[in-house]
Amino acid sequence: MLTAMPQEGLKTTHESLNRKRATIAGAAIFALLLPVFLILFNVSYVTNSEWLYDYGWWRNDIANRTGLPVEQLNHGADQIKEYFGNDAEFLDLQVNVGGSSISLYKEREILHMVDVKALMQSVFSITRWLGFALLVLVLASAFTIGRNTAPLLLRSLRWSAIGTGVFLVVFGLTAAIDFGWLFTQFHFLSFANDLWLLDPSSDFLIIMFPQRFFVEATLFIGLLTVIDFALLFGVARVVRYRTLRR
């Protein structure tokens, strides 16, 4: 009996150490995945938001540049958003001009939108899987460490926010210096062809969505990510406060 006690104590200590390591690893994974999830979630949200397109039409004077009324521009944006979520291979964007319905985009623009759709559907899918993974991590933490979940979540959020803040500052400075270069590198990395090289004087896709549209959409995504972190901090602090009062 006396010889068994140290072995049992050693086993308990070993299990406790393994549990602590697993908890730290889970917190680290959570801190790494969270900003990726939030950024991609905000990309998905902004892409499907009517207010972004309304703002873009006004900000870049798209109605005058295209000769299309805002109602037709919004109709085109609705078709693009629907295209990202449906099973159609090609986008035939129809607008009404002089009482007749015409296809606005030419072949090169249509083929580029096939690549854009594949990219956006990957974003939607990765966002869902990351959200599921984060939920599993939180539930696993609540199951294994119970009341200590909220303090651990706050620490993870803090480190995640610091890392995301550094990334946003570096990205923002790079964008401020030369967004055109950053935008070009994004296309090189995201697409395996040069279909994205369009003529801004004749291709309606790039006339409707000039570079400044994407500059400001990126700013909105960054701002929303900061707001998301602030809301998560608030929720985590409330949960921690209520947990400690019990």
ChimeraX attribute file (.defattr): number of C-alpha atoms within 10 A of each C-alpha:
attribute: neighborCount
match mode: 1-to-1
recipient: residues
	/A:1	5
	/A:2	6
	/A:3	7
	/A:4	9
	/A:5	10
	/A:6	11
	/A:7	11
	/A:8	11
	/A:9	11
	/A:10	12
	/A:11	12
	/A:12	12
	/A:13	12
	/A:14	12
	/A:15	12
	/A:16	12
	/A:17	12
	/A:18	12
	/A:19	14
	/A:20	14
	/A:21	12
	/A:22	14
	/A:23	19
	/A:24	14
	/A:25	12
	/A:26	18
	/A:27	24
	/A:28	16
	/A:29	16
	/A:30	22
	/A:31	23
	/A:32	18
	/A:33	16
	/A:34	21
	/A:35	22
	/A:36	17
	/A:37	21
	/A:38	21
	/A:39	20
	/A:40	22
	/A:41	22
	/A:42	21
	/A:43	23
	/A:44	17
	/A:45	15
	/A:46	18
	/A:47	18
	/A:48	17
	/A:49	14
	/A:50	15
	/A:51	11
	/A:52	16
	/A:53	22
	/A:54	16
	/A:55	14
	/A:56	20
	/A:57	21
	/A:58	12
	/A:59	12
	/A:60	17
	/A:61	12
	/A:62	20
	/A:63	16
	/A:64	12
	/A:65	13
	/A:66	14
	/A:67	11
	/A:68	15
	/A:69	16
	/A:70	16
	/A:71	13
	/A:72	16
	/A:73	21
	/A:74	17
	/A:75	15
	/A:76	19
	/A:77	20
	/A:78	16
	/A:79	16
	/A:80	18
	/A:81	15
	/A:82	14
	/A:83	19
	/A:84	22
	/A:85	12
	/A:86	10
	/A:87	8
	/A:88	12
	/A:89	14
	/A:90	14
	/A:91	21
	/A:92	18
	/A:93	19
	/A:94	16
	/A:95	21
	/A:96	17
	/A:97	13
	/A:98	7
	/A:99	7
	/A:100	8
	/A:101	11
	/A:102	13
	/A:103	11
	/A:104	17
	/A:105	18
	/A:106	14
	/A:107	12
	/A:108	15
	/A:109	20
	/A:110	19
	/A:111	16
	/A:112	20
	/A:113	22
	/A:114	16
	/A:115	17
	/A:116	16
	/A:117	21
	/A:118	14
	/A:119	15
	/A:120	17
	/A:121	16
	/A:122	12
	/A:123	16
	/A:124	18
	/A:125	12
	/A:126	16
	/A:127	21
	/A:128	14
	/A:129	12
	/A:130	19
	/A:131	17
	/A:132	11
	/A:133	17
	/A:134	18
	/A:135	13
	/A:136	13
	/A:137	17
	/A:138	17
	/A:139	13
	/A:140	15
	/A:141	21
	/A:142	14
	/A:143	11
	/A:144	14
	/A:145	14
	/A:146	12
	/A:147	16
	/A:148	14
	/A:149	23
	/A:150	24
	/A:151	17
	/A:152	19
	/A:153	20
	/A:154	20
	/A:155	17
	/A:156	21
	/A:157	24
	/A:158	15
	/A:159	15
	/A:160	21
	/A:161	21
	/A:162	13
	/A:163	14
	/A:164	22
	/A:165	16
	/A:166	11
	/A:167	13
	/A:168	17
	/A:169	12
	/A:170	12
	/A:171	15
	/A:172	16
	/A:173	12
	/A:174	14
	/A:175	17
	/A:176	12
	/A:177	11
	/A:178	11
	/A:179	18
	/A:180	15
	/A:181	11
	/A:182	15
	/A:183	14
	/A:184	13
	/A:185	11
	/A:186	11
	/A:187	15
	/A:188	13
	/A:189	8
	/A:190	12
	/A:191	15
	/A:192	9
	/A:193	11
	/A:194	11
	/A:195	16
	/A:196	19
	/A:197	13
	/A:198	16
	/A:199	12
	/A:200	13
	/A:201	9
	/A:202	12
	/A:203	16
	/A:204	18
	/A:205	20
	/A:206	17
	/A:207	17
	/A:208	22
	/A:209	16
	/A:210	15
	/A:211	15
	/A:212	14
	/A:213	18
	/A:214	14
	/A:215	15
	/A:216	15
	/A:217	19
	/A:218	18
	/A:219	14
	/A:220	16
	/A:221	20
	/A:222	22
	/A:223	13
	/A:224	19
	/A:225	25
	/A:226	18
	/A:227	12
	/A:228	16
	/A:229	19
	/A:230	14
	/A:231	12
	/A:232	14
	/A:233	18
	/A:234	13
	/A:235	14
	/A:236	20
	/A:237	16
	/A:238	13
	/A:239	16
	/A:240	19
	/A:241	13
	/A:242	11
	/A:243	15
	/A:244	12
	/A:245	6
	/A:246	6
